[in-house]
Amino acid sequence: MTPRERLRRLLAERSFRTGSFKLSSGKTSDFYIDCRATTMHAEGLHLIGEVGLDALDRIGWRPDLVGGLTMGADPIAYALASESWRRGRPIHAFSMRKHLKRHGTARRIEGCYEPGARVVVVEDVITSGESALQVCRAVQEEGGEVLGVLALVDRQEGGSEAIGDAGIPLTSLYTPSDLRAASPV
């Protein structure tokens, strides 16, 4: 089994649920995807690094940094950074706070971020696209260049279009139909 197929199965087993769910948008859905059950799993972290870095290579994005809104993007960014180091071409990570802190350095983007960095914003699940766009805007406001957005899963509910309308390329590794097809139930 390829790493991409194994990651799809792991997401289907650990993160994909069917039923009736209320989403943060207020909408209801017949499925829910909690990627944290996979992104914080040891095998999931390894696979995300491998499959995600392969996707960046395939697209031709060569970022200095990967990161996104804490907490969903953090393990994805760390997995990519770790795998990039293993492959001998480091891509460092950053994390954006949901709320600006008022003490210390008062930075909203933490980690290895520096102005001028070429960045790929990562996201666990794209729904409306607003979280990813918020990070893209912050990176641009702080002097960075956004190469694109890499999502683990695109719910296909308008987020990819919103990101595209902002002039930012997006690629996603999986869709709900990919996960549904691999679901054990």
N, CA, C and O atoms as a DFTB+ gen file, in Angstrom:
740 C
 N C O
     1  1       0.857      -1.178       0.000
     2  2       0.000       0.000       0.000
     3  2       0.904       1.242       0.000
     4  3       1.893       1.302       0.730
     5  1       0.553       2.211      -0.815
     6  2       1.344       3.446      -0.883
     7  2       1.099       4.293       0.368
     8  3       0.071       4.132       1.027
     9  1       2.024       5.188       0.703
    10  2       1.794       6.096       1.832
    11  2       0.519       6.926       1.648
    12  3      -0.198       7.176       2.617
    13  1       0.233       7.351       0.424
    14  2      -0.975       8.141       0.160
    15  2      -2.237       7.330       0.462
    16  3      -3.177       7.837       1.073
    17  1      -2.248       6.083       0.035
    18  2      -3.404       5.222       0.297
    19  2      -3.527       4.920       1.797
    20  3      -4.635       4.913       2.332
    21  1      -2.411       4.674       2.473
    22  2      -2.451       4.387       3.903
    23  2      -2.959       5.605       4.679
    24  3      -3.735       5.457       5.623
    25  1      -2.525       6.807       4.288
    26  2      -3.008       8.014       4.959
    27  2      -4.504       8.182       4.728
    28  3      -5.231       8.557       5.648
    29  1      -4.964       7.915       3.538
    30  2      -6.403       8.008       3.252
    31  2      -7.178       7.047       4.153
    32  3      -8.208       7.418       4.717
    33  1      -6.693       5.830       4.286
    34  2      -7.377       4.847       5.150
    35  2      -7.336       5.256       6.618
    36  3      -8.317       5.094       7.345
    37  1      -6.201       5.784       7.045
    38  2      -6.090       6.225       8.431
    39  2      -7.058       7.376       8.712
    40  3      -7.712       7.396       9.755
    41  1      -7.150       8.327       7.791
    42  2      -8.121       9.419       7.943
    43  2      -9.547       8.876       7.973
    44  3     -10.365       9.328       8.774
    45  1      -9.844       7.924       7.119
    46  2     -11.185       7.340       7.081
    47  2     -11.511       6.615       8.390
    48  3     -12.626       6.720       8.901
    49  1     -10.543       5.887       8.922
    50  2     -10.755       5.115      10.158
    51  2     -10.807       6.005      11.397
    52  3     -11.657       5.802      12.264
    53  1      -9.923       6.975      11.492
    54  2      -9.751       7.741      12.722
    55  2     -10.502       9.076      12.737
    56  3     -10.877       9.557      13.806
    57  1     -10.724       9.679      11.563
    58  2     -11.200      11.064      11.526
    59  2     -12.554      11.280      10.862
    60  3     -13.179      12.317      11.085
    61  1     -13.017      10.352      10.071
    62  2     -14.256      10.535       9.300
    63  2     -15.420       9.850      10.010
    64  3     -15.357       8.657      10.305
    65  1     -16.471      10.599      10.281
    66  2     -17.664      10.073      10.948
    67  2     -18.904      10.449      10.153
    68  3     -18.992      11.545       9.598
    69  1     -19.860       9.528      10.104
    70  2     -21.146       9.826       9.485
    71  2     -22.209       9.935      10.581
    72  3     -22.055       9.373      11.665
    73  1     -23.265      10.648      10.291
    74  2     -24.333      10.893      11.255
    75  2     -24.905      12.267      10.988
    76  3     -24.928      12.724       9.845
    77  1     -25.367      12.928      12.035
    78  2     -25.876      14.290      11.914
    79  2     -25.031      15.173      12.822
    80  3     -24.956      14.955      14.031
    81  1     -24.392      16.178      12.216
    82  2     -23.456      17.028      12.951
    83  2     -23.740      18.487      12.669
    84  3     -24.071      18.867      11.546
    85  1     -23.606      19.305      13.715
    86  2     -23.690      20.747      13.551
    87  2     -22.263      21.265      13.404
    88  3     -21.406      20.996      14.246
    89  1     -22.019      22.001      12.341
    90  2     -20.689      22.540      12.066
    91  2     -20.533      23.906      12.698
    92  3     -21.519      24.525      13.099
    93  1     -19.294      24.384      12.790
    94  2     -19.046      25.700      13.392
    95  2     -19.736      26.812      12.616
    96  3     -20.030      27.871      13.171
    97  1     -19.996      26.575      11.333
    98  2     -20.710      27.561      10.511
    99  2     -22.185      27.652      10.873
   100  3     -22.879      28.577      10.452
   101  1     -22.665      26.679      11.662
   102  2     -24.080      26.610      11.992
   103  2     -24.846      25.644      11.109
   104  3     -25.965      25.252      11.440
   105  1     -24.253      25.255       9.987
   106  2     -24.885      24.290       9.080
   107  2     -24.872      22.898       9.701
   108  3     -24.089      22.608      10.605
   109  1     -25.744      22.059       9.199
   110  2     -25.703      20.652       9.596
   111  2     -25.123      19.844       8.437
   112  3     -25.218      20.228       7.271
   113  1     -24.525      18.721       8.797
   114  2     -23.871      17.872       7.803
   115  2     -24.094      16.420       8.160
   116  3     -24.263      16.076       9.330
   117  1     -24.093      15.562       7.141
   118  2     -24.235      14.119       7.395
   119  2     -22.875      13.448       7.622
   120  3     -22.793      12.225       7.738
   121  1     -21.805      14.259       7.683
   122  2     -20.497      13.718       8.031
   123  2     -19.683      14.777       8.767
   124  3     -19.937      15.976       8.652
   125  1     -18.702      14.300       9.522
   126  2     -17.809      15.177      10.267
   127  2     -16.393      14.644      10.108
   128  3     -16.166      13.434      10.128
   129  1     -15.441      15.563       9.948
   130  2     -14.049      15.172       9.799
   131  2     -13.251      15.871      10.894
   132  3     -13.102      17.093      10.881
   133  1     -12.740      15.089      11.841
   134  2     -11.882      15.617      12.895
   135  2     -10.472      15.122      12.614
   136  3     -10.066      14.068      13.105
   137  1      -9.736      15.878      11.829
   138  2      -8.404      15.451      11.397
   139  2      -7.426      15.295      12.549
   140  3      -6.438      14.571      12.418
   141  1      -7.676      15.955      13.674
   142  2      -6.741      15.866      14.798
   143  2      -6.532      14.433      15.261
   144  3      -5.455      14.097      15.753
   145  1      -7.540      13.584      15.112
   146  2      -7.384      12.184      15.500
   147  2      -6.361      11.468      14.622
   148  3      -5.834      10.423      15.007
   149  1      -6.080      12.021      13.455
   150  2      -5.050      11.471      12.567
   151  2      -3.775      12.294      12.622
   152  3      -2.680      11.733      12.659
   153  1      -3.900      13.628      12.627
   154  2      -2.702      14.472      12.574
   155  2      -1.875      14.396      13.847
   156  3      -0.689      14.723      13.830
   157  1      -2.478      13.971      14.945
   158  2      -1.745      13.850      16.206
   159  2      -1.397      12.400      16.521
   160  3      -0.899      12.104      17.607
   161  1      -1.650      11.518      15.603
   162  2      -1.335      10.086      15.712
   163  2       0.065       9.881      15.141
   164  3       0.402      10.478      14.118
   165  1       0.874       9.062      15.772
   166  2       2.275       8.890      15.345
   167  2       2.384       8.489      13.875
   168  3       3.157       9.088      13.127
   169  1       1.618       7.485      13.458
   170  2       1.686       7.075      12.058
   171  2       1.142       8.170      11.150
   172  3       1.683       8.414      10.071
   173  1       0.068       8.831      11.587
   174  2      -0.508       9.911      10.800
   175  2       0.486      11.030      10.558
   176  3       0.599      11.529       9.439
   177  1       1.212      11.431      11.603
   178  2       2.227      12.474      11.459
   179  2       3.274      12.086      10.419
   180  3       3.634      12.882       9.553
   181  1       3.746      10.873      10.520
   182  2       4.751      10.388       9.566
   183  2       4.214      10.441       8.137
   184  3       4.878      10.947       7.233
   185  1       3.015       9.917       7.948
   186  2       2.424       9.860       6.610
   187  2       2.120      11.248       6.061
   188  3       2.328      11.503       4.875
   189  1       1.633      12.142       6.905
   190  2       1.329      13.505       6.452
   191  2       2.596      14.186       5.961
   192  3       2.579      14.871       4.938
   193  1       3.688      14.002       6.680
   194  2       4.954      14.572       6.238
   195  2       5.359      14.054       4.876
   196  3       5.741      14.823       3.994
   197  1       5.275      12.752       4.711
   198  2       5.685      12.120       3.456
   199  2       4.759      12.497       2.298
   200  3       5.225      12.954       1.254
   201  1       3.481      12.312       2.477
   202  2       2.512      12.573       1.409
   203  2       2.418      14.069       1.112
   204  3       2.331      14.470      -0.049
   205  1       2.436      14.890       2.159
   206  2       2.348      16.336       1.967
   207  2       3.557      16.901       1.244
   208  3       3.415      17.743       0.357
   209  1       4.745      16.442       1.616
   210  2       5.947      16.931       0.938
   211  2       5.994      16.463      -0.511
   212  3       6.440      17.197      -1.392
   213  1       5.531      15.234      -0.754
   214  2       5.429      14.756      -2.142
   215  2       4.495      15.656      -2.952
   216  3       4.768      15.958      -4.113
   217  1       3.391      16.081      -2.332
   218  2       2.440      16.966      -3.026
   219  2       3.090      18.314      -3.342
   220  3       2.924      18.838      -4.443
   221  1       3.829      18.878      -2.383
   222  2       4.511      20.149      -2.640
   223  2       5.504      20.002      -3.788
   224  3       5.616      20.886      -4.637
   225  1       6.219      18.889      -3.810
   226  2       7.171      18.640      -4.899
   227  2       6.470      18.530      -6.243
   228  3       6.926      19.087      -7.242
   229  1       5.349      17.802      -6.258
   230  2       4.592      17.605      -7.495
   231  2       4.095      18.942      -8.051
   232  3       4.137      19.171      -9.260
   233  1       3.632      19.810      -7.175
   234  2       3.104      21.119      -7.573
   235  2       4.237      22.056      -7.983
   236  3       4.063      22.923      -8.840
   237  1       5.390      21.869      -7.363
   238  2       6.516      22.745      -7.636
   239  2       6.647      23.911      -6.671
   240  3       7.407      24.847      -6.920
   241  1       5.899      23.857      -5.557
   242  2       6.023      24.890      -4.544
   243  2       7.285      24.620      -3.735
   244  3       7.499      23.502      -3.266
   245  1       8.117      25.639      -3.573
   246  2       9.357      25.531      -2.814
   247  2       9.346      26.570      -1.688
   248  3      10.016      27.598      -1.780
   249  1       8.588      26.296      -0.634
   250  2       8.475      27.284       0.443
   251  2       9.685      27.275       1.375
   252  3      10.434      26.303       1.468
   253  1       9.835      28.401       2.053
   254  2      10.778      28.477       3.163
   255  2      10.112      27.959       4.434
   256  3      10.759      27.379       5.305
   257  1       8.786      28.185       4.516
   258  2       8.022      27.870       5.715
   259  2       6.668      27.273       5.368
   260  3       6.103      27.532       4.305
   261  1       6.162      26.465       6.295
   262  2       4.784      25.971       6.229
   263  2       4.147      26.232       7.584
   264  3       4.808      26.144       8.619
   265  1       2.864      26.551       7.572
   266  2       2.177      26.766       8.836
   267  2       0.781      27.279       8.603
   268  3       0.347      27.479       7.469
   269  1       0.089      27.488       9.701
   270  2      -1.280      27.956       9.618
   271  2      -1.812      28.304      10.984
   272  3      -1.063      28.519      11.937
   273  1      -3.119      28.353      11.050
   274  2      -3.801      28.738      12.282
   275  2      -3.685      27.609      13.306
   276  3      -4.001      26.456      13.015
   277  1      -3.229      27.959      14.499
   278  2      -3.138      26.962      15.553
   279  2      -4.554      26.498      15.891
   280  3      -5.426      27.367      15.925
   281  1      -4.842      25.391      16.112
   282  2      -4.260      24.136      16.454
   283  2      -4.343      23.160      15.283
   284  3      -3.528      22.241      15.199
   285  1      -5.285      23.332      14.397
   286  2      -5.459      22.357      13.321
   287  2      -4.280      22.241      12.385
   288  3      -3.971      21.148      11.912
   289  1      -3.610      23.361      12.105
   290  2      -2.505      23.335      11.151
   291  2      -1.186      22.910      11.785
   292  3      -0.286      22.451      11.082
   293  1      -1.059      23.056      13.094
   294  2       0.229      22.825      13.746
   295  2       0.838      21.447      13.458
   296  3       1.977      21.387      12.993
   297  1       0.139      20.351      13.709
   298  2       0.787      19.058      13.474
   299  2       1.129      18.816      12.004
   300  3       2.093      18.114      11.699
   301  1       0.345      19.391      11.098
   302  2       0.636      19.240       9.666
   303  2       1.938      19.967       9.337
   304  3       2.801      19.421       8.649
   305  1       2.076      21.190       9.827
   306  2       3.295      21.966       9.586
   307  2       4.498      21.255      10.188
   308  3       5.549      21.179       9.551
   309  1       4.366      20.738      11.391
   310  2       5.490      20.070      12.051
   311  2       5.865      18.783      11.313
   312  3       7.046      18.454      11.196
   313  1       4.875      18.064      10.822
   314  2       5.149      16.827      10.069
   315  2       5.909      17.147       8.781
   316  3       6.869      16.458       8.437
   317  1       5.479      18.191       8.074
   318  2       6.165      18.593       6.842
   319  2       7.591      19.064       7.127
   320  3       8.519      18.718       6.396
   321  1       7.761      19.851       8.188
   322  2       9.093      20.332       8.541
   323  2      10.017      19.166       8.880
   324  3      11.170      19.136       8.449
   325  1       9.517      18.223       9.640
   326  2      10.332      17.066      10.029
   327  2      10.741      16.242       8.810
   328  3      11.904      15.864       8.673
   329  1       9.792      15.967       7.935
   330  2      10.097      15.178       6.734
   331  2      11.049      15.935       5.812
   332  3      11.910      15.325       5.177
   333  1      10.901      17.253       5.731
   334  2      11.798      18.036       4.869
   335  2      13.235      17.951       5.391
   336  3      14.181      17.881       4.606
   337  1      13.392      17.958       6.694
   338  2      14.726      17.828       7.285
   339  2      15.302      16.447       6.965
   340  3      16.472      16.315       6.605
   341  1      14.459      15.428       7.105
   342  2      14.904      14.068       6.813
   343  2      15.377      13.942       5.367
   344  3      16.320      13.208       5.074
   345  1      14.707      14.671       4.462
   346  2      15.066      14.614       3.042
   347  2      16.219      15.551       2.672
   348  3      16.649      15.585       1.519
   349  1      16.712      16.301       3.643
   350  2      17.873      17.138       3.409
   351  2      17.612      18.489       2.776
   352  3      18.531      19.113       2.247
   353  1      16.376      18.946       2.820
   354  2      16.050      20.276       2.304
   355  2      15.003      20.918       3.213
   356  3      13.804      20.880       2.938
   357  1      15.487      21.502       4.291
   358  2      14.610      21.975       5.364
   359  2      13.589      23.028       4.940
   360  3      13.900      23.994       4.243
   361  1      12.380      22.802       5.383
   362  2      11.292      23.774       5.336
   363  2      10.869      23.920       6.796
   364  3      10.478      22.940       7.430
   365  1      10.945      25.109       7.317
   366  2      10.644      25.324       8.732
   367  2       9.152      25.593       8.929
   368  3       8.407      25.753       7.962
   369  1       8.736      25.638      10.172
   370  2       7.316      25.775      10.489
   371  2       7.030      27.082      11.236
   372  3       7.907      27.673      11.867
   373  1       5.778      27.501      11.138
   374  2       5.275      28.623      11.926
   375  2       3.854      28.297      12.339
   376  3       3.225      27.389      11.797
   377  1       3.366      29.040      13.291
   378  2       1.999      28.880      13.773
   379  2       1.415      30.266      14.000
   380  3       2.078      31.145      14.549
   381  1       0.176      30.455      13.577
   382  2      -0.478      31.739      13.802
   383  2      -1.485      31.605      14.936
   384  3      -2.315      30.696      14.960
   385  1      -1.386      32.530      15.859
   386  2      -2.316      32.541      17.001
   387  2      -3.720      32.939      16.540
   388  3      -3.884      33.709      15.594
   389  1      -4.711      32.405      17.219
   390  2      -6.086      32.823      16.947
   391  2      -6.346      34.215      17.505
   392  3      -7.138      34.978      16.952
   393  1      -5.671      34.539      18.604
   394  2      -5.836      35.850      19.238
   395  2      -4.450      36.414      19.521
   396  3      -3.572      35.706      20.015
   397  1      -4.263      37.668      19.211
   398  2      -2.990      38.335      19.441
   399  2      -2.700      38.386      20.931
   400  3      -3.547      38.804      21.721
   401  1      -1.500      37.958      21.316
   402  2      -1.141      38.048      22.731
   403  2      -0.645      39.455      23.031
   404  3      -0.113      40.134      22.152
   405  1      -0.815      39.876      24.236
   406  2      -0.474      41.250      24.627
   407  2       0.807      41.306      25.465
   408  3       1.135      42.365      25.999
   409  1       1.529      40.208      25.590
   410  2       2.748      40.202      26.391
   411  2       3.898      39.616      25.566
   412  3       3.704      39.169      24.435
   413  1       5.081      39.627      26.146
   414  2       6.250      39.093      25.436
   415  2       6.508      39.884      24.163
   416  3       6.557      41.114      24.186
   417  1       6.670      39.185      23.069
   418  2       6.930      39.853      21.782
   419  2       5.652      40.314      21.099
   420  3       5.710      41.068      20.127
   421  1       4.502      39.876      21.588
   422  2       3.186      40.235      21.038
   423  2       3.069      39.887      19.556
   424  3       2.395      40.586      18.798
   425  1       3.719      38.820      19.155
   426  2       3.653      38.385      17.753
   427  2       2.391      37.572      17.518
   428  3       1.953      36.829      18.396
   429  1       1.814      37.710      16.349
   430  2       0.681      36.839      16.013
   431  2       1.156      35.612      15.251
   432  3       0.497      34.572      15.272
   433  1       2.303      35.725      14.573
   434  2       2.885      34.574      13.891
   435  2       4.122      34.157      14.670
   436  3       5.067      34.932      14.820
   437  1       4.106      32.926      15.163
   438  2       5.176      32.404      16.007
   439  2       5.991      31.353      15.259
   440  3       5.550      30.794      14.255
   441  1       7.171      31.105      15.769
   442  2       8.018      30.066      15.193
   443  2       9.103      30.686      14.347
   444  3       9.722      31.673      14.746
   445  1       9.334      30.119      13.191
   446  2      10.462      30.516      12.337
   447  2      10.116      31.595      11.320
   448  3      10.910      31.860      10.418
   449  1       8.962      32.219      11.441
   450  2       8.548      33.207      10.451
   451  2       9.447      34.442      10.465
   452  3       9.780      34.973      11.525
   453  1       9.834      34.888       9.267
   454  2      10.563      36.139       9.062
   455  2       9.958      36.831       7.845
   456  3       9.563      36.157       6.894
   457  1       9.877      38.161       7.853
   458  2       9.399      38.879       6.662
   459  2      10.216      38.480       5.436
   460  3      11.427      38.278       5.522
   461  1       9.544      38.371       4.309
   462  2      10.188      37.962       3.061
   463  2      10.110      36.474       2.801
   464  3      10.467      36.017       1.715
   465  1       9.650      35.710       3.775
   466  2       9.579      34.251       3.623
   467  2       8.536      33.861       2.575
   468  3       7.485      34.489       2.447
   469  1       8.866      32.800       1.829
   470  2       7.905      32.182       0.904
   471  2       7.207      31.084       1.697
   472  3       7.854      30.201       2.260
   473  1       5.872      31.152       1.733
   474  2       5.083      30.353       2.659
   475  2       4.036      29.519       1.932
   476  3       3.419      29.973       0.968
   477  1       3.845      28.289       2.411
   478  2       2.655      27.515       2.073
   479  2       1.837      27.421       3.351
   480  3       2.312      26.919       4.370
   481  1       0.611      27.908       3.289
   482  2      -0.319      27.833       4.413
   483  2      -0.928      26.437       4.402
   484  3      -1.375      25.958       3.360
   485  1      -0.944      25.790       5.557
   486  2      -1.526      24.453       5.655
   487  2      -2.784      24.502       6.506
   488  3      -2.926      25.333       7.403
   489  1      -3.689      23.589       6.198
   490  2      -4.984      23.539       6.871
   491  2      -5.394      22.081       6.977
   492  3      -5.126      21.292       6.071
   493  1      -6.043      21.717       8.081
   494  2      -6.509      20.336       8.193
   495  2      -7.746      20.113       7.326
   496  3      -7.752      19.220       6.478
   497  1      -8.779      20.906       7.526
   498  2     -10.008      20.772       6.744
   499  2     -10.410      22.150       6.212
   500  3     -10.511      23.113       6.973
   501  1     -10.633      22.231       4.916
   502  2     -11.132      23.460       4.294
   503  2     -12.652      23.338       4.180
   504  3     -13.157      22.392       3.574
   505  1     -13.369      24.280       4.753
   506  2     -14.825      24.339       4.594
   507  2     -15.157      25.653       3.885
   508  3     -15.411      25.662       2.681
   509  1     -15.157      26.756       4.625
   510  2     -15.426      28.069       4.003
   511  2     -14.159      28.687       3.437
   512  3     -14.223      29.561       2.573
   513  1     -13.013      28.238       3.918
   514  2     -11.738      28.795       3.496
   515  2     -11.292      29.991       4.317
   516  3     -10.180      30.485       4.127
   517  1     -12.139      30.471       5.232
   518  2     -11.845      31.699       5.963
   519  2     -10.619      31.575       6.863
   520  3      -9.848      32.529       6.965
   521  1     -10.415      30.450       7.511
   522  2      -9.232      30.295       8.376
   523  2      -7.954      30.407       7.561
   524  3      -7.029      31.122       7.946
   525  1      -7.901      29.707       6.440
   526  2      -6.712      29.765       5.586
   527  2      -6.507      31.174       5.046
   528  3      -5.378      31.661       5.002
   529  1      -7.580      31.828       4.638
   530  2      -7.465      33.194       4.126
   531  2      -6.990      34.167       5.200
   532  3      -6.238      35.098       4.911
   533  1      -7.425      33.954       6.426
   534  2      -6.981      34.794       7.539
   535  2      -5.463      34.686       7.698
   536  3      -4.787      35.693       7.907
   537  1      -4.929      33.470       7.599
   538  2      -3.486      33.269       7.714
   539  2      -2.767      33.888       6.513
   540  3      -1.736      34.543       6.670
   541  1      -3.311      33.680       5.328
   542  2      -2.708      34.266       4.121
   543  2      -2.596      35.772       4.241
   544  3      -1.554      36.347       3.925
   545  1      -3.660      36.415       4.695
   546  2      -3.647      37.873       4.854
   547  2      -2.599      38.300       5.886
   548  3      -1.875      39.271       5.670
   549  1      -2.520      37.579       6.998
   550  2      -1.545      37.926       8.041
   551  2      -0.114      37.789       7.523
   552  3       0.728      38.650       7.780
   553  1       0.160      36.709       6.795
   554  2       1.498      36.512       6.228
   555  2       1.829      37.655       5.270
   556  3       2.927      38.210       5.316
   557  1       0.889      37.999       4.412
   558  2       1.116      39.088       3.449
   559  2       1.305      40.429       4.169
   560  3       2.176      41.215       3.795
   561  1       0.497      40.691       5.194
   562  2       0.621      41.937       5.961
   563  2       1.974      42.034       6.659
   564  3       2.474      43.133       6.901
   565  1       2.565      40.882       6.984
   566  2       3.847      40.875       7.679
   567  2       5.009      40.632       6.716
   568  3       6.091      40.218       7.132
   569  1       4.776      40.895       5.417
   570  2       5.856      40.900       4.449
   571  2       6.221      39.571       3.832
   572  3       7.283      39.452       3.221
   573  1       5.371      38.566       3.971
   574  2       5.646      37.259       3.384
   575  2       4.950      37.073       2.055
   576  3       4.047      37.830       1.698
   577  1       5.374      36.064       1.331
   578  2       4.769      35.702       0.046
   579  2       4.071      34.354       0.208
   580  3       4.703      33.372       0.599
   581  1       2.792      34.301      -0.085
   582  2       2.027      33.062       0.004
   583  2       2.075      32.364      -1.352
   584  3       1.564      32.880      -2.346
   585  1       2.694      31.185      -1.377
   586  2       2.753      30.395      -2.606
   587  2       1.443      29.674      -2.865
   588  3       1.052      29.481      -4.017
   589  1       0.762      29.276      -1.793
   590  2      -0.494      28.563      -1.929
   591  2      -0.938      27.986      -0.606
   592  3      -0.301      28.189       0.428
   593  1      -2.050      27.257      -0.657
   594  2      -2.620      26.591       0.506
   595  2      -2.634      25.097       0.231
   596  3      -3.064      24.652      -0.833
   597  1      -2.159      24.330       1.203
   598  2      -2.211      22.871       1.147
   599  2      -3.159      22.397       2.233
   600  3      -2.915      22.626       3.417
   601  1      -4.245      21.735       1.833
   602  2      -5.227      21.221       2.782
   603  2      -5.165      19.707       2.815
   604  3      -4.983      19.053       1.789
   605  1      -5.316      19.171       3.995
   606  2      -5.413      17.726       4.133
   607  2      -6.717      17.251       3.481
   608  3      -6.714      16.308       2.690
   609  1      -7.832      17.914       3.819
   610  2      -9.144      17.549       3.271
   611  2      -9.894      18.818       2.860
   612  3      -9.940      19.792       3.612
   613  1     -10.469      18.797       1.680
   614  2     -11.358      19.864       1.215
   615  2     -12.781      19.330       1.274
   616  3     -13.123      18.396       0.550
   617  1     -13.612      19.914       2.130
   618  2     -15.017      19.481       2.258
   619  2     -15.821      19.769       0.997
   620  3     -16.938      19.272       0.855
   621  1     -15.281      20.555       0.091
   622  2     -15.935      20.931      -1.163
   623  2     -17.248      21.675      -0.905
   624  3     -18.292      21.374      -1.483
   625  1     -17.141      22.662      -0.008
   626  2     -18.309      23.469       0.348
   627  2     -18.049      24.956       0.123
   628  3     -18.580      25.802       0.843
   629  1     -17.224      25.270      -0.886
   630  2     -17.005      26.655      -1.255
   631  2     -15.678      27.241      -0.820
   632  3     -15.298      28.306      -1.307
   633  1     -14.967      26.591       0.070
   634  2     -13.700      27.119       0.556
   635  2     -12.626      27.211      -0.509
   636  3     -11.891      28.197      -0.574
   637  1     -12.532      26.190      -1.341
   638  2     -11.501      26.227      -2.388
   639  2     -11.790      27.344      -3.381
   640  3     -10.864      27.965      -3.901
   641  1     -13.056      27.602      -3.647
   642  2     -13.426      28.694      -4.545
   643  2     -13.102      30.047      -3.914
   644  3     -12.602      30.945      -4.592
   645  1     -13.383      30.194      -2.620
   646  2     -13.086      31.460      -1.932
   647  2     -11.587      31.738      -1.938
   648  3     -11.164      32.876      -2.140
   649  1     -10.797      30.717      -1.721
   650  2      -9.343      30.876      -1.734
   651  2      -8.878      31.206      -3.146
   652  3      -8.038      32.086      -3.333
   653  1      -9.415      30.511      -4.137
   654  2      -9.085      30.793      -5.537
   655  2      -9.489      32.199      -5.943
   656  3      -8.755      32.871      -6.668
   657  1     -10.665      32.656      -5.475
   658  2     -11.125      34.009      -5.784
   659  2     -10.186      35.070      -5.206
   660  3     -10.121      36.192      -5.708
   661  1      -9.457      34.703      -4.144
   662  2      -8.486      35.626      -3.545
   663  2      -7.150      35.578      -4.288
   664  3      -6.196      36.257      -3.910
   665  1      -7.094      34.767      -5.350
   666  2      -5.881      34.681      -6.151
   667  2      -4.811      33.773      -5.583
   668  3      -3.638      33.875      -5.942
   669  1      -5.226      32.875      -4.684
   670  2      -4.276      31.980      -4.026
   671  2      -4.554      30.554      -4.478
   672  3      -5.679      30.074      -4.340
   673  1      -3.543      29.862      -5.019
   674  2      -3.746      28.476      -5.419
   675  2      -3.958      27.573      -4.205
   676  3      -3.390      27.807      -3.138
   677  1      -4.774      26.551      -4.380
   678  2      -5.033      25.581      -3.318
   679  2      -4.909      24.183      -3.888
   680  3      -5.341      23.906      -5.007
   681  1      -4.318      23.323      -3.105
   682  2      -4.354      21.905      -3.434
   683  2      -4.762      21.161      -2.174
   684  3      -4.348      21.511      -1.069
   685  1      -5.573      20.137      -2.352
   686  2      -5.975      19.320      -1.210
   687  2      -5.591      17.871      -1.494
   688  3      -5.584      17.415      -2.638
   689  1      -5.273      17.172      -0.418
   690  2      -4.859      15.778      -0.562
   691  2      -6.059      14.846      -0.726
   692  3      -5.977      13.847      -1.440
   693  1      -7.178      15.173      -0.061
   694  2      -8.348      14.291      -0.096
   695  2      -9.638      15.103      -0.082
   696  3      -9.651      16.287       0.253
   697  1     -10.715      14.430      -0.455
   698  2     -12.069      14.975      -0.382
   699  2     -12.909      14.040       0.483
   700  3     -12.480      12.923       0.773
   701  1     -14.094      14.475       0.898
   702  2     -14.955      13.569       1.659
   703  2     -15.266      12.268       0.907
   704  3     -15.337      11.204       1.521
   705  1     -15.452      12.348      -0.414
   706  2     -15.734      11.109      -1.145
   707  2     -14.546      10.147      -1.111
   708  3     -14.739       8.931      -1.112
   709  1     -13.318      10.676      -1.081
   710  2     -12.144       9.809      -0.915
   711  2     -12.202       9.073       0.410
   712  3     -11.921       7.876       0.480
   713  1     -12.571       9.798       1.469
   714  2     -12.616       9.201       2.799
   715  2     -13.789       8.257       2.961
   716  3     -13.674       7.199       3.579
   717  1     -14.922       8.655       2.395
   718  2     -16.115       7.800       2.463
   719  2     -15.845       6.457       1.796
   720  3     -16.259       5.410       2.293
   721  1     -15.138       6.502       0.652
   722  2     -14.828       5.268      -0.084
   723  2     -13.893       4.347       0.693
   724  3     -13.929       3.129       0.521
   725  1     -13.051       4.938       1.554
   726  2     -12.099       4.132       2.337
   727  2     -12.599       3.818       3.733
   728  3     -11.928       3.119       4.492
   729  1     -13.787       4.333       4.081
   730  2     -14.327       4.162       5.437
   731  2     -14.653       2.704       5.715
   732  3     -15.218       2.018       4.863
   733  1     -14.300       2.228       6.905
   734  2     -14.547       0.825       7.254
   735  2     -16.016       0.471       7.412
   736  3     -16.373      -0.707       7.385
   737  1     -16.889       1.488       7.580
   738  2     -18.315       1.211       7.796
   739  2     -19.078       1.366       6.509
   740  3     -20.294       1.175       6.486
